[in-house]
C-alpha cells in the first residue's frame, strides 16, 4: 500500500510518500490512520487532529469507514485551498 | 477541457480558441483568479501551490462534467497553475461558453466555487513572518454548498 502526504501533513510526518504493509486487520481508512500514527512522533503529530485531515483512496475522496487494502494508493492532506 | 500547468496563460487567446468556429455560442464568461498581495494583515512575498497530480485532473474533470450536466454549455475550459507565484500572477482560469449568458455566468461561478473546495491544491504563503499554509475558509465551503440546494 502506498501512502502519500501533502502540504503540512508532509512537513509534520517528515515524509511525502511511503510504502507500508499494515496487518490484515487494518482494513479501513480509520484503522489505517490509527496504525500510521504509531509509526513515528512525526506521524502522530501530522494525524493528531483528524478533523483537518482529508483522505483519498485511489485518487477518490474517502471516509473513515472506506475499505483499504494492499495495492491501494492512500493520500492524506489538509482541506484544499486552490482557486 | 482541463489543464494543470506551471506556465502562465493568456485568457483572451484561450477564450478565442475555445469558441473558434462554434457559431452557436452567444456568450463567453472568463474568470481569472490572481495572487493577492496580502493575507489579512500580512503581506505576501510569494505563494507556492502544491497539488496531487492525477487526482487534481480527475476532480477537475468531474466538476466540469457536473457543470455541463447542469447547464447547456457549448464549451468549458479550466486551467489551474501550480508552483511558485507572486502577487499579481494569474492562478486560475475558468471559461464557460453558451448560447445564452445565464448558463455561462452560472456555470462559471459554479466551477470556481467547486474547484476551490474539491480540487486538491494547497497554498503555501511566504511572508515576512515565515512560510505558512493557507487554511481552508468556511466562506468557500458555504459558497460551494449553495449549489447543492439548487
gemmi code that builds the backbone of each chain (N, CA, C; Angstrom):
import gemmi

chains = {
    "A": [
        ("UNK", (0.855, -1.188, 0.000), (0.000, 0.000, 0.000), (0.891, 1.239, 0.000)),
        ("UNK", (0.528, 2.195, -0.864), (1.317, 3.431, -0.929), (0.564, 4.537, -0.182)),
        ("UNK", (1.263, 5.265, 0.678), (0.636, 6.370, 1.409), (1.340, 7.668, 1.015)),
        ("UNK", (0.551, 8.662, 0.625), (1.083, 9.966, 0.220), (0.643, 11.020, 1.224)),
        ("UNK", (1.540, 11.964, 1.488), (1.234, 13.072, 2.407), (1.440, 14.383, 1.654)),
        ("UNK", (0.526, 15.329, 1.854), (0.634, 16.616, 1.172), (0.584, 17.778, 2.161)),
        ("UNK", (1.126, 18.922, 1.684), (1.090, 20.195, 2.422), (1.653, 20.006, 3.835)),
        ("UNK", (0.980, 20.533, 4.866), (1.605, 20.462, 6.195), (1.631, 19.050, 6.764)),
        ("UNK", (0.824, 18.156, 6.228), (0.941, 16.766, 6.703), (2.285, 16.177, 6.305)),
        ("UNK", (2.749, 16.559, 5.109), (4.048, 16.072, 4.645), (5.162, 16.622, 5.536)),
        ("UNK", (5.051, 17.939, 5.856), (6.069, 18.566, 6.697), (6.110, 17.913, 8.080)),
        ("UNK", (4.925, 17.674, 8.649), (4.881, 17.111, 10.004), (5.293, 15.641, 10.026)),
        ("UNK", (4.837, 14.880, 9.039), (5.187, 13.459, 9.007), (6.657, 13.282, 8.642)),
        ("UNK", (7.219, 14.312, 7.984), (8.625, 14.239, 7.602), (8.859, 13.345, 6.399)),
        ("UNK", (7.776, 13.064, 5.662), (7.883, 12.162, 4.515), (6.735, 12.477, 3.548)),
        ("UNK", (7.015, 12.393, 2.254), (5.978, 12.689, 1.274), (5.276, 11.449, 0.760)),
        ("UNK", (6.004, 10.343, 0.826), (5.449, 9.117, 0.252), (6.126, 7.926, 0.914)),
        ("UNK", (5.368, 6.893, 1.243), (5.971, 5.682, 1.791), (5.132, 4.472, 1.412)),
        ("UNK", (5.804, 3.340, 1.348), (5.104, 2.081, 1.097), (5.011, 1.349, 2.417)),
        ("UNK", (3.792, 0.980, 2.794), (3.583, 0.336, 4.092), (2.847, -0.991, 3.901)),
        ("UNK", (3.008, -1.868, 4.878), (2.325, -3.170, 4.851), (1.671, -3.407, 6.204)),
        ("UNK", (0.533, -2.737, 6.443), (-0.134, -2.929, 7.735), (-0.711, -4.351, 7.826)),
        ("UNK", (-0.956, -4.826, 9.058), (-1.546, -6.160, 9.214), (-2.952, -6.213, 8.617)),
        ("UNK", (-3.427, -7.412, 8.304), (-4.712, -7.558, 7.595), (-5.908, -6.927, 8.323)),
        ("UNK", (-5.822, -6.847, 9.673), (-6.970, -6.280, 10.397), (-7.097, -4.769, 10.183)),
        ("UNK", (-6.073, -4.161, 9.627), (-6.157, -2.734, 9.264), (-6.818, -2.663, 7.887)),
        ("UNK", (-8.143, -2.633, 7.894), (-8.887, -2.814, 6.639), (-9.733, -1.603, 6.249)),
        ("UNK", (-9.709, -0.552, 7.087), (-10.464, 0.666, 6.760), (-9.532, 1.877, 6.861)),
        ("UNK", (-9.984, 2.986, 6.293), (-9.219, 4.230, 6.381), (-8.980, 4.596, 7.845)),
        ("UNK", (-10.019, 4.505, 8.662), (-9.902, 4.867, 10.074), (-8.852, 4.028, 10.785)),
        ("UNK", (-8.876, 2.718, 10.547), (-7.900, 1.824, 11.177), (-6.492, 2.133, 10.670)),
        ("UNK", (-6.382, 2.452, 9.394), (-5.068, 2.772, 8.820), (-4.492, 4.028, 9.474)),
        ("UNK", (-5.327, 5.051, 9.661), (-4.836, 6.296, 10.277), (-4.334, 6.013, 11.688)),
        ("UNK", (-5.053, 5.185, 12.425), (-4.628, 4.809, 13.769), (-3.292, 4.082, 13.738)),
        ("UNK", (-3.142, 3.205, 12.776), (-1.898, 2.426, 12.643), (-0.730, 3.323, 12.228)),
        ("UNK", (-0.999, 4.249, 11.305), (0.065, 5.160, 10.838), (0.570, 6.072, 11.964)),
        ("UNK", (-0.365, 6.503, 12.819), (0.000, 7.391, 13.938), (1.128, 6.821, 14.779)),
        ("UNK", (1.166, 5.499, 14.901), (2.142, 4.854, 15.780), (3.511, 4.685, 15.114)),
        ("UNK", (3.630, 5.101, 13.856), (4.900, 4.863, 13.151), (6.031, 5.769, 13.612)),
        ("UNK", (5.687, 7.019, 13.976), (6.733, 7.949, 14.432), (6.061, 9.119, 15.123)),
        ("UNK", (6.828, 9.879, 15.921), (6.249, 11.090, 16.522), (5.753, 12.066, 15.444)),
        ("UNK", (6.446, 12.121, 14.308), (6.019, 12.983, 13.212), (4.665, 12.562, 12.660)),
        ("UNK", (4.484, 11.264, 12.472), (3.181, 10.763, 12.009), (2.090, 11.120, 13.022)),
        ("UNK", (2.406, 10.932, 14.298), (1.417, 11.228, 15.351), (1.043, 12.709, 15.317)),
        ("UNK", (2.056, 13.566, 15.097), (1.797, 14.996, 15.034), (0.919, 15.327, 13.823)),
        ("UNK", (1.253, 14.756, 12.667), (0.501, 15.025, 11.432), (-0.958, 14.599, 11.571)),
        ("UNK", (-1.181, 13.505, 12.286), (-2.527, 12.914, 12.344), (-3.207, 13.171, 13.687)),
        ("UNK", (-2.730, 14.181, 14.417), (-3.256, 14.433, 15.759), (-4.721, 14.875, 15.722)),
        ("UNK", (-5.072, 15.682, 14.729), (-6.451, 16.189, 14.648), (-7.063, 15.760, 13.320)),
        ("UNK", (-7.831, 14.685, 13.352), (-8.371, 14.128, 12.104), (-9.474, 14.998, 11.502)),
        ("UNK", (-9.950, 15.994, 12.272), (-10.960, 16.909, 11.723), (-10.387, 17.735, 10.574)),
        ("UNK", (-9.060, 17.893, 10.538), (-8.445, 18.680, 9.468), (-7.618, 17.816, 8.519)),
        ("UNK", (-7.944, 16.519, 8.499), (-7.270, 15.609, 7.563), (-8.302, 15.064, 6.579)),
        ("UNK", (-7.985, 15.212, 5.292), (-8.840, 14.641, 4.251), (-8.126, 13.421, 3.680)),
        ("UNK", (-8.923, 12.461, 3.216), (-8.353, 11.204, 2.735), (-8.865, 10.901, 1.335)),
        ("UNK", (-7.965, 10.444, 0.474), (-8.380, 9.917, -0.826), (-7.814, 8.512, -0.977)),
        ("UNK", (-8.632, 7.602, -1.459), (-8.177, 6.243, -1.757), (-8.237, 6.070, -3.263)),
        ("UNK", (-7.111, 5.757, -3.848), (-7.007, 5.634, -5.314), (-7.554, 6.880, -6.012)),
        ("UNK", (-7.179, 8.046, -5.437), (-7.471, 9.361, -6.009), (-8.950, 9.736, -5.989)),
        ("UNK", (-9.726, 9.085, -5.078), (-11.125, 9.471, -4.869), (-11.289, 9.780, -3.378)),
        ("UNK", (-12.023, 10.868, -3.059), (-12.267, 11.186, -1.652), (-12.895, 9.986, -0.957)),
        ("UNK", (-12.443, 9.729, 0.277), (-12.939, 8.567, 1.023), (-13.223, 8.958, 2.472)),
        ("UNK", (-14.139, 8.228, 3.097), (-14.476, 8.463, 4.503), (-13.736, 7.445, 5.372)),
        ("UNK", (-13.826, 7.651, 6.696), (-13.068, 6.808, 7.622), (-13.478, 5.337, 7.557)),
        ("UNK", (-14.711, 5.074, 7.148), (-15.159, 3.670, 7.105), (-14.892, 3.004, 5.744)),
        ("UNK", (-14.254, 3.726, 4.821), (-13.981, 3.155, 3.493), (-12.925, 2.052, 3.606)),
        ("UNK", (-13.058, 0.990, 2.823), (-12.076, -0.100, 2.880), (-10.755, 0.283, 2.233)),
        ("UNK", (-9.659, -0.229, 2.786), (-8.330, -0.101, 2.164), (-7.636, -1.453, 2.218)),
        ("UNK", (-6.739, -1.678, 1.275), (-6.024, -2.949, 1.256), (-4.740, -2.823, 0.470)),
        ("UNK", (-3.992, -3.926, 0.368), (-2.731, -3.915, -0.369), (-2.956, -3.439, -1.804)),
        ("UNK", (-2.039, -2.659, -2.309), (-2.163, -2.185, -3.685), (-2.866, -0.850, -3.800)),
        ("UNK", (-3.547, -0.411, -2.720), (-4.238, 0.890, -2.773), (-3.243, 2.037, -2.642)),
        ("UNK", (-3.621, 3.185, -3.226), (-2.883, 4.429, -3.028), (-3.738, 5.305, -2.121)),
        ("UNK", (-3.228, 5.570, -0.929), (-3.977, 6.366, 0.056), (-3.264, 7.705, 0.220)),
        ("UNK", (-4.004, 8.801, 0.036), (-3.418, 10.134, 0.167), (-4.046, 10.844, 1.356)),
        ("UNK", (-3.200, 11.514, 2.142), (-3.652, 12.250, 3.326), (-3.263, 13.706, 3.150)),
        ("UNK", (-4.240, 14.597, 3.334), (-3.947, 16.014, 3.106), (-4.928, 16.907, 3.850)),
        ("UNK", (-4.565, 18.195, 4.024), (-5.480, 19.126, 4.696), (-6.606, 19.542, 3.755)),
        ("UNK", (-7.650, 20.208, 4.299), (-8.690, 20.764, 3.421), (-8.043, 21.603, 2.314)),
        ("UNK", (-8.584, 21.499, 1.111), (-7.910, 22.088, -0.046), (-8.077, 23.614, -0.080)),
        ("UNK", (-7.100, 24.291, -0.701), (-7.110, 25.757, -0.732), (-6.698, 26.297, -2.098)),
        ("UNK", (-7.170, 25.643, -3.172), (-6.829, 26.124, -4.509), (-7.757, 27.240, -4.968)),
        ("UNK", (-7.671, 27.537, -6.246), (-8.550, 28.548, -6.846), (-8.015, 29.951, -6.677)),
    ],
    "B": [
        ("UNK", (-12.601, 21.079, -20.960), (-11.188, 20.795, -21.080), (-10.479, 21.239, -19.807)),
        ("UNK", (-9.516, 20.440, -19.376), (-8.816, 20.676, -18.113), (-7.321, 20.757, -18.387)),
        ("UNK", (-6.668, 21.738, -17.801), (-5.200, 21.759, -17.866), (-4.633, 22.166, -16.511)),
        ("UNK", (-3.645, 21.447, -16.041), (-2.945, 21.793, -14.807), (-1.499, 22.022, -15.215)),
        ("UNK", (-1.007, 23.229, -14.997), (0.295, 23.579, -15.569), (1.043, 24.584, -14.703)),
        ("UNK", (2.352, 24.611, -14.875), (3.199, 25.568, -14.183), (3.176, 26.926, -14.907)),
        ("UNK", (3.014, 26.879, -16.230), (3.143, 28.064, -17.064), (1.952, 29.009, -16.910)),
        ("UNK", (2.188, 30.271, -17.241), (1.125, 31.273, -17.279), (0.202, 30.993, -18.471)),
        ("UNK", (-0.932, 31.697, -18.513), (-1.870, 31.535, -19.624), (-2.313, 32.896, -20.127)),
        ("UNK", (-2.842, 32.902, -21.358), (-3.373, 34.113, -21.986), (-4.885, 33.931, -22.102)),
        ("UNK", (-5.630, 34.563, -21.199), (-7.073, 34.331, -21.109), (-7.790, 34.662, -22.418)),
        ("UNK", (-7.407, 35.775, -23.015), (-8.069, 36.209, -24.256), (-7.848, 35.187, -25.379)),
        ("UNK", (-6.618, 34.748, -25.523), (-6.298, 33.777, -26.578), (-6.999, 32.442, -26.322)),
        ("UNK", (-7.059, 32.042, -25.058), (-7.723, 30.784, -24.712), (-9.213, 30.858, -25.039)),
        ("UNK", (-9.844, 32.005, -24.710), (-11.277, 32.165, -24.966), (-11.570, 32.140, -26.464)),
        ("UNK", (-10.744, 32.831, -27.226), (-10.944, 32.851, -28.686), (-10.815, 31.453, -29.274)),
        ("UNK", (-9.780, 30.735, -28.837), (-9.529, 29.397, -29.382), (-10.653, 28.438, -28.989)),
        ("UNK", (-11.177, 28.620, -27.770), (-12.192, 27.695, -27.254), (-13.470, 27.716, -28.082)),
        ("UNK", (-13.843, 28.898, -28.572), (-15.127, 29.007, -29.287), (-14.940, 29.205, -30.791)),
        ("UNK", (-13.717, 29.135, -31.252), (-13.461, 29.371, -32.684), (-14.293, 28.424, -33.538)),
        ("UNK", (-15.053, 29.002, -34.461), (-15.828, 28.192, -35.392), (-17.163, 27.715, -34.850)),
        ("UNK", (-17.435, 27.920, -33.559), (-18.713, 27.489, -32.981), (-19.668, 28.679, -32.935)),
        ("UNK", (-20.547, 28.774, -33.934), (-21.422, 29.935, -34.036), (-22.728, 29.765, -33.286)),
        ("UNK", (-22.850, 28.703, -32.504), (-23.990, 28.588, -31.582), (-23.721, 29.390, -30.313)),
        ("UNK", (-22.471, 29.722, -30.075), (-22.103, 30.449, -28.852), (-22.548, 31.909, -28.945)),
        ("UNK", (-23.278, 32.352, -27.907), (-23.705, 33.742, -27.853), (-23.086, 34.503, -26.699)),
        ("UNK", (-22.474, 33.778, -25.764), (-21.866, 34.436, -24.612), (-20.703, 33.628, -24.068)),
        ("UNK", (-19.635, 34.341, -23.720), (-18.455, 33.697, -23.132), (-18.125, 34.429, -21.831)),
        ("UNK", (-18.036, 33.678, -20.740), (-17.648, 34.263, -19.463), (-16.251, 33.758, -19.116)),
        ("UNK", (-15.367, 34.696, -18.790), (-13.983, 34.354, -18.442), (-13.696, 34.834, -17.029)),
        ("UNK", (-13.288, 33.913, -16.163), (-12.856, 34.278, -14.804), (-11.363, 34.014, -14.692)),
        ("UNK", (-10.644, 35.005, -14.157), (-9.218, 34.842, -13.893), (-8.971, 35.124, -12.417)),
        ("UNK", (-8.395, 34.171, -11.708), (-8.017, 34.372, -10.307), (-6.566, 34.799, -10.229)),
        ("UNK", (-6.288, 35.811, -9.371), (-4.931, 36.353, -9.230), (-4.416, 36.155, -7.804)),
        ("UNK", (-3.111, 36.197, -7.655), (-2.495, 36.161, -6.328), (-2.602, 37.543, -5.704)),
        ("UNK", (-3.254, 37.621, -4.525), (-3.333, 38.885, -3.793), (-2.034, 39.140, -3.043)),
        ("UNK", (-1.780, 40.429, -2.766), (-0.526, 40.806, -2.093), (-0.627, 40.687, -0.583)),
        ("UNK", (-1.809, 40.349, -0.082), (-1.958, 40.275, 1.365), (-2.864, 39.129, 1.780)),
        ("UNK", (-2.599, 38.606, 2.970), (-3.488, 37.624, 3.592), (-3.881, 38.231, 4.923)),
        ("UNK", (-5.082, 38.822, 5.003), (-5.441, 39.567, 6.200), (-4.508, 40.762, 6.311)),
        ("UNK", (-3.778, 40.863, 7.428), (-2.862, 41.984, 7.632), (-1.452, 41.694, 7.126)),
        ("UNK", (-1.168, 40.430, 6.850), (0.202, 40.052, 6.482), (0.435, 40.237, 4.985)),
        ("UNK", (1.579, 40.825, 4.641), (1.960, 40.978, 3.243), (2.583, 39.678, 2.748)),
        ("UNK", (2.259, 39.311, 1.520), (2.765, 38.070, 0.946), (3.854, 38.377, -0.072)),
        ("UNK", (4.994, 37.726, 0.088), (6.082, 37.886, -0.877), (5.882, 36.958, -2.073)),
        ("UNK", (5.393, 35.762, -1.794), (5.200, 34.764, -2.849), (4.278, 33.675, -2.325)),
        ("UNK", (3.851, 32.826, -3.233), (2.969, 31.727, -2.861), (3.384, 30.517, -3.684)),
        ("UNK", (3.390, 29.353, -3.029), (3.703, 28.131, -3.771), (2.487, 27.208, -3.716)),
        ("UNK", (2.022, 26.827, -4.878), (0.867, 25.931, -4.962), (1.345, 24.509, -5.186)),
        ("UNK", (0.974, 23.651, -4.233), (1.252, 22.220, -4.358), (-0.042, 21.537, -4.795)),
        ("UNK", (0.062, 20.430, -5.516), (-1.160, 19.700, -5.869), (-0.884, 18.218, -5.958)),
        ("UNK", (-1.951, 17.457, -6.036), (-1.889, 15.992, -6.075), (-2.099, 15.586, -7.519)),
        ("UNK", (-0.980, 15.467, -8.220), (-1.038, 15.174, -9.649), (-1.808, 13.877, -9.889)),
        ("UNK", (-2.713, 13.914, -10.811), (-3.547, 12.744, -11.079), (-4.931, 12.966, -10.494)),
        ("UNK", (-5.000, 13.075, -9.173), (-6.305, 13.340, -8.550), (-6.807, 14.727, -8.933)),
        ("UNK", (-5.903, 15.679, -9.038), (-6.313, 17.034, -9.418), (-7.069, 17.013, -10.747)),
        ("UNK", (-6.486, 16.379, -11.739), (-7.124, 16.326, -13.059), (-8.453, 15.595, -12.980)),
        ("UNK", (-8.493, 14.513, -12.208), (-9.746, 13.740, -12.074), (-10.843, 14.577, -11.437)),
        ("UNK", (-10.500, 15.290, -10.360), (-11.504, 16.107, -9.675), (-11.998, 17.237, -10.574)),
        ("UNK", (-11.055, 17.890, -11.267), (-11.464, 18.989, -12.148), (-12.361, 18.462, -13.273)),
        ("UNK", (-12.042, 17.298, -13.803), (-12.861, 16.719, -14.872), (-14.263, 16.391, -14.361)),
        ("UNK", (-14.346, 15.914, -13.117), (-15.665, 15.606, -12.531), (-16.497, 16.871, -12.367)),
        ("UNK", (-15.846, 17.928, -11.877), (-16.543, 19.199, -11.664), (-17.012, 19.761, -13.009)),
        ("UNK", (-16.156, 19.654, -14.004), (-16.524, 20.135, -15.340), (-17.710, 19.343, -15.896)),
        ("UNK", (-17.689, 18.025, -15.722), (-18.791, 17.189, -16.213), (-20.097, 17.561, -15.505)),
        ("UNK", (-19.982, 17.859, -14.208), (-21.176, 18.260, -13.445), (-21.748, 19.574, -13.989)),
        ("UNK", (-20.888, 20.525, -14.282), (-21.350, 21.807, -14.840), (-22.037, 21.585, -16.182)),
        ("UNK", (-21.474, 20.728, -16.999), (-22.037, 20.502, -18.331), (-23.361, 19.742, -18.252)),
        ("UNK", (-23.545, 18.967, -17.166), (-24.823, 18.270, -16.977), (-25.900, 19.241, -16.489)),
        ("UNK", (-25.476, 20.284, -15.769), (-26.459, 21.214, -15.182), (-26.883, 22.323, -16.129)),
        ("UNK", (-25.980, 22.763, -16.992), (-26.292, 23.894, -17.870), (-25.996, 23.538, -19.321)),
        ("UNK", (-26.724, 24.144, -20.256), (-26.465, 23.893, -21.673), (-25.256, 24.684, -22.155)),
        ("UNK", (-24.083, 24.081, -22.004), (-22.833, 24.770, -22.328), (-22.292, 24.293, -23.669)),
        ("UNK", (-21.720, 25.206, -24.396), (-21.084, 24.846, -25.672), (-19.627, 24.459, -25.472)),
        ("UNK", (-18.965, 25.088, -24.518), (-17.548, 24.794, -24.286), (-17.143, 25.250, -22.889)),
        ("UNK", (-16.203, 24.537, -22.304), (-15.663, 24.925, -20.992), (-14.156, 24.688, -20.981)),
        ("UNK", (-13.470, 25.516, -20.218), (-12.027, 25.335, -20.039), (-11.656, 25.725, -18.613)),
        ("UNK", (-10.910, 24.855, -17.952), (-10.355, 25.178, -16.640), (-8.838, 25.004, -16.727)),
        ("UNK", (-8.093, 26.064, -16.426), (-6.631, 25.989, -16.360), (-6.235, 26.392, -14.942)),
        ("UNK", (-5.511, 25.527, -14.245), (-5.058, 25.853, -12.893), (-3.550, 25.705, -12.842)),
        ("UNK", (-2.881, 26.729, -12.289), (-1.425, 26.679, -12.212), (-0.959, 26.102, -10.881)),
        ("UNK", (0.280, 25.637, -10.857), (0.923, 25.211, -9.621), (2.349, 25.755, -9.645)),
        ("UNK", (3.046, 25.588, -8.523), (4.413, 26.101, -8.442), (4.450, 27.454, -7.753)),
        ("UNK", (5.558, 28.182, -7.958), (5.754, 29.441, -7.242), (5.160, 30.609, -8.020)),
        ("UNK", (4.343, 31.408, -7.324), (3.691, 32.563, -7.927), (3.902, 33.772, -7.023)),
        ("UNK", (3.841, 34.959, -7.606), (3.995, 36.187, -6.814), (2.738, 37.038, -6.983)),
        ("UNK", (2.515, 38.024, -6.077), (1.318, 38.857, -6.172), (1.142, 39.440, -7.581)),
        ("UNK", (-0.083, 39.369, -8.059), (-0.377, 39.838, -9.408), (-0.385, 38.721, -10.439)),
        ("UNK", (0.260, 37.596, -10.120), (0.276, 36.472, -11.064), (-1.124, 35.865, -11.192)),
        ("UNK", (-1.381, 35.317, -12.354), (-2.627, 34.585, -12.585), (-2.492, 33.168, -12.024)),
        ("UNK", (-3.542, 32.709, -11.307), (-3.524, 31.339, -10.756), (-4.451, 30.428, -11.539)),
        ("UNK", (-5.669, 30.914, -11.770), (-6.691, 30.020, -12.310), (-7.501, 30.734, -13.384)),
        ("UNK", (-7.868, 29.966, -14.398), (-8.696, 30.476, -15.496), (-9.889, 29.544, -15.670)),
        ("UNK", (-11.084, 30.111, -15.672), (-12.292, 29.331, -15.951), (-13.064, 30.040, -17.056)),
        ("UNK", (-13.278, 29.353, -18.157), (-14.036, 29.929, -19.271), (-15.246, 29.044, -19.538)),
        ("UNK", (-16.411, 29.690, -19.645), (-17.639, 28.961, -19.977), (-18.300, 29.669, -21.150)),
        ("UNK", (-18.743, 28.896, -22.126), (-19.392, 29.451, -23.315), (-20.724, 28.749, -23.524)),
        ("UNK", (-21.746, 29.566, -23.833), (-23.086, 29.012, -24.015), (-23.836, 29.847, -25.045)),
        ("UNK", (-24.991, 29.360, -25.457), (-25.809, 30.121, -26.402), (-26.283, 31.415, -25.758)),
        ("UNK", (-26.616, 31.316, -24.459), (-27.144, 32.490, -23.745), (-26.360, 32.748, -22.473)),
        ("UNK", (-26.351, 33.999, -22.032), (-25.447, 34.410, -20.956), (-25.725, 33.719, -19.632)),
        ("UNK", (-26.997, 33.453, -19.311), (-27.289, 32.940, -17.972), (-26.510, 31.660, -17.675)),
        ("UNK", (-26.534, 30.727, -18.604), (-25.834, 29.450, -18.389), (-24.334, 29.684, -18.239)),
        ("UNK", (-23.791, 30.585, -19.045), (-22.347, 30.834, -18.999), (-21.941, 31.457, -17.665)),
        ("UNK", (-22.719, 32.441, -17.181), (-22.420, 33.071, -15.882), (-22.562, 32.059, -14.742)),
        ("UNK", (-23.693, 31.366, -14.706), (-23.973, 30.456, -13.584), (-22.955, 29.320, -13.538)),
        ("UNK", (-22.680, 28.728, -14.675), (-21.746, 27.596, -14.705), (-20.343, 28.046, -14.315)),
        ("UNK", (-19.975, 29.267, -14.690), (-18.643, 29.757, -14.354), (-18.482, 29.877, -12.838)),
        ("UNK", (-19.512, 30.469, -12.207), (-19.443, 30.641, -10.761), (-19.444, 29.288, -10.041)),
        ("UNK", (-20.265, 28.380, -10.547), (-20.305, 27.019, -10.002), (-18.916, 26.367, -10.078)),
        ("UNK", (-18.287, 26.462, -11.227), (-16.972, 25.827, -11.412), (-15.938, 26.394, -10.447)),
        ("UNK", (-15.924, 27.716, -10.296), (-14.946, 28.330, -9.386), (-15.232, 27.916, -7.945)),
        ("UNK", (-16.516, 27.988, -7.551), (-16.876, 27.608, -6.178), (-16.476, 26.166, -5.883)),
        ("UNK", (-16.758, 25.278, -6.816), (-16.498, 23.859, -6.545), (-15.036, 23.494, -6.625)),
        ("UNK", (-14.324, 24.098, -7.548), (-12.908, 23.713, -7.628), (-12.154, 24.164, -6.381)),
        ("UNK", (-12.611, 25.261, -5.760), (-11.948, 25.736, -4.541), (-12.119, 24.767, -3.375)),
        ("UNK", (-13.188, 23.981, -3.395), (-13.426, 23.073, -2.267), (-13.135, 21.612, -2.599)),
        ("UNK", (-12.928, 21.287, -3.874), (-12.722, 19.880, -4.272), (-11.341, 19.577, -4.845)),
        ("UNK", (-10.812, 20.476, -5.636), (-9.556, 20.161, -6.333), (-8.394, 20.182, -5.338)),
        ("UNK", (-7.573, 19.120, -5.299), (-6.514, 19.033, -4.289), (-5.293, 19.908, -4.583)),
        ("UNK", (-5.473, 21.195, -4.260), (-4.385, 22.180, -4.302), (-4.221, 22.747, -2.891)),
        ("UNK", (-2.970, 23.117, -2.562), (-2.712, 23.754, -1.273), (-1.754, 24.907, -1.490)),
        ("UNK", (-2.054, 26.035, -0.819), (-1.238, 27.239, -0.970), (-0.330, 27.421, 0.240)),
        ("UNK", (0.945, 27.585, -0.041), (1.925, 27.922, 0.996), (2.349, 29.363, 0.761)),
        ("UNK", (2.037, 30.245, 1.721), (2.359, 31.654, 1.563), (3.680, 31.979, 2.246)),
        ("UNK", (4.517, 32.746, 1.531), (5.768, 33.229, 2.115), (5.538, 34.659, 2.578)),
        ("UNK", (5.676, 34.897, 3.893), (5.502, 36.232, 4.453), (6.760, 36.596, 5.239)),
        ("UNK", (6.805, 37.844, 5.699), (7.969, 38.284, 6.496), (8.077, 37.460, 7.777)),
        ("UNK", (6.951, 36.925, 8.247), (6.953, 36.107, 9.477), (7.276, 34.640, 9.193)),
        ("UNK", (7.547, 34.321, 7.939), (7.850, 32.927, 7.593), (6.795, 32.332, 6.686)),
        ("UNK", (6.987, 31.057, 6.360), (6.043, 30.372, 5.470), (4.864, 29.840, 6.275)),
        ("UNK", (3.679, 29.973, 5.692), (2.538, 29.348, 6.360), (1.539, 28.810, 5.353)),
        ("UNK", (0.994, 27.628, 5.673), (-0.025, 27.022, 4.822), (-1.340, 27.760, 4.995)),
        ("UNK", (-1.978, 28.065, 3.892), (-3.277, 28.735, 3.932), (-4.318, 27.758, 4.471)),
        ("UNK", (-5.167, 28.267, 5.367), (-6.237, 27.418, 5.895), (-7.474, 27.550, 5.036)),
        ("UNK", (-8.214, 26.443, 4.923), (-9.459, 26.469, 4.158), (-10.427, 27.442, 4.817)),
        ("UNK", (-11.199, 28.140, 3.996), (-12.135, 29.137, 4.502), (-13.542, 28.577, 4.538)),
        ("UNK", (-14.217, 28.801, 5.654), (-15.607, 28.358, 5.778), (-16.470, 29.029, 4.715)),
        ("UNK", (-16.116, 30.271, 4.355), (-16.901, 31.000, 3.345), (-16.869, 30.277, 1.994)),
        ("UNK", (-15.750, 29.623, 1.695), (-15.667, 28.879, 0.434), (-16.563, 27.647, 0.464)),
        ("UNK", (-16.613, 26.978, 1.639), (-17.500, 25.822, 1.772), (-18.950, 26.248, 1.588)),
        ("UNK", (-19.289, 27.398, 2.192), (-20.663, 27.901, 2.077), (-20.995, 28.232, 0.617)),
        ("UNK", (-20.037, 28.851, -0.060), (-20.256, 29.226, -1.466), (-20.502, 27.982, -2.319)),
        ("UNK", (-19.787, 26.911, -2.032), (-19.961, 25.680, -2.814), (-21.280, 25.012, -2.464)),
        ("UNK", (-21.644, 25.057, -1.188), (-22.841, 24.335, -0.734), (-24.127, 24.910, -1.321)),
        ("UNK", (-24.129, 26.227, -1.623), (-25.395, 26.799, -2.089), (-25.829, 26.176, -3.399)),
        ("UNK", (-24.883, 25.559, -4.134), (-25.252, 24.928, -5.408), (-25.943, 23.581, -5.185)),
        ("UNK", (-25.820, 23.025, -4.000), (-26.427, 21.731, -3.716), (-27.935, 21.843, -3.650)),
        ("UNK", (-28.408, 22.945, -3.057), (-29.842, 23.121, -2.853), (-30.566, 23.466, -4.154)),
        ("UNK", (-29.821, 23.990, -5.134), (-30.494, 24.486, -6.343), (-30.831, 23.361, -7.314)),
    ],
}
model = gemmi.Model(1)
for chain_id, residues in chains.items():
    chain = gemmi.Chain(chain_id)
    for i, (resn, *xyz) in enumerate(residues, 1):
        res = gemmi.Residue()
        res.name, res.seqid = resn, gemmi.SeqId(i, " ")
        for name, pos in zip(("N", "CA", "C"), xyz):
            atom = gemmi.Atom()
            atom.name, atom.element = name, gemmi.Element(name[0])
            atom.pos, atom.b_iso = gemmi.Position(*pos), 0.0
            res.add_atom(atom)
        chain.add_residue(res)
    model.add_chain(chain)
structure = gemmi.Structure()
structure.add_model(model)
structure.setup_entities()
